[in-house]
Amino acid sequence: MSREDRLGWIVFGGSVALVLVFGAGALMFPVSGTIYCTEDFGSCFTLDRFGWRLQEKPCAAGESLRFITSSLRRCGLIRPSPSSGLQRVCPAACGR
């Protein structure tokens, strides 16, 4: 195998690895700006650059929260503030 062939395989392998790492990260970690709610919709939070923020009224009048149903729901445990305990949340969206 020539030097150019090896370099090509290294670049190709690095590109595939980079796509896999970013893809896995997007599926495993919370997405900024998305509403995350507890299972009973008792508490809803959004993630911004400063951390988790409690959403008092996440939806406009006439809309209600619904969980985003997909095979990759990104549910997980969060700690909204250092003094609070862990809460299980799933992504939600407003709809009519």
C-alpha positions as CSV (number, residue, x, y, z in Angstrom):
1,M,0.0,0.0,0.0
2,S,1.4,3.4,-1.0
3,R,1.8,6.3,1.3
4,E,-1.1,8.2,-0.5
5,D,-3.4,5.2,0.0
6,R,-2.7,5.0,3.7
7,L,-3.2,8.7,4.1
8,G,-6.6,8.4,2.2
9,W,-7.7,5.6,4.5
10,I,-6.7,7.6,7.6
11,V,-8.7,10.7,6.4
12,F,-11.7,8.5,5.5
13,G,-11.6,6.7,8.9
14,G,-11.3,10.0,10.7
15,S,-14.2,11.4,8.9
16,V,-16.4,8.4,9.7
17,A,-15.4,8.5,13.3
18,L,-16.1,12.3,13.6
19,V,-19.6,11.8,12.2
20,L,-20.3,8.9,14.6
21,V,-19.1,10.9,17.6
22,F,-21.2,13.9,16.8
23,G,-24.2,11.7,16.0
24,A,-24.0,9.9,19.3
25,G,-23.6,13.1,21.2
26,A,-26.7,14.6,19.5
27,L,-28.7,11.6,20.6
28,M,-27.4,11.2,24.1
29,F,-27.2,14.8,25.4
30,P,-30.0,17.3,25.9
31,V,-30.6,19.8,23.2
32,S,-30.5,23.5,24.0
33,G,-33.9,25.3,23.6
34,T,-36.0,22.1,23.8
35,I,-38.6,21.8,26.5
36,Y,-38.0,18.8,28.9
37,C,-40.9,17.8,31.2
38,T,-41.3,15.3,34.0
39,E,-43.7,12.4,33.3
40,D,-46.6,14.1,34.9
41,F,-45.8,17.5,33.3
42,G,-45.5,18.9,36.9
43,S,-42.2,20.6,36.0
44,C,-40.8,21.6,32.7
45,F,-37.3,22.9,32.0
46,T,-35.2,24.2,29.1
47,L,-31.5,24.1,28.8
48,D,-29.7,27.3,27.9
49,R,-26.0,28.4,28.1
50,F,-26.4,29.1,31.8
51,G,-28.0,25.8,32.8
52,W,-31.5,24.4,33.3
53,R,-34.3,27.0,33.6
54,L,-37.8,26.2,35.0
55,Q,-40.5,27.0,32.5
56,E,-43.6,28.3,34.3
57,K,-45.8,28.6,31.2
58,P,-43.9,26.9,28.4
59,C,-46.9,27.0,25.9
60,A,-49.0,29.9,24.5
61,A,-52.7,30.1,25.3
62,G,-54.7,27.4,23.7
63,E,-51.8,25.0,23.4
64,S,-50.8,22.1,25.6
65,L,-47.7,20.1,26.1
66,R,-47.2,16.7,24.5
67,F,-44.2,14.4,24.7
68,I,-42.2,14.1,21.5
69,T,-42.8,10.6,20.3
70,S,-39.9,9.1,18.4
71,S,-37.7,6.1,18.8
72,L,-35.0,8.4,20.1
73,R,-36.8,10.4,22.8
74,R,-33.6,11.4,24.7
75,C,-35.2,11.0,28.1
76,G,-32.9,11.1,31.0
77,L,-32.1,12.3,34.5
78,I,-31.2,15.9,35.2
79,R,-30.4,18.0,38.2
80,P,-32.0,21.4,37.5
81,S,-30.2,23.1,40.4
82,P,-27.3,22.1,42.7
83,S,-29.7,21.9,45.7
84,S,-32.4,19.8,44.0
85,G,-32.5,16.1,43.4
86,L,-32.5,14.2,40.1
87,Q,-35.6,14.4,38.0
88,R,-36.5,12.1,35.1
89,V,-37.5,14.2,32.1
90,C,-38.4,13.7,28.4
91,P,-38.6,16.2,25.5
92,A,-42.0,17.8,24.9
93,A,-43.5,20.3,22.5
94,C,-46.5,22.6,22.5
95,G,-49.5,21.7,20.2
96,R,-53.2,22.3,19.8
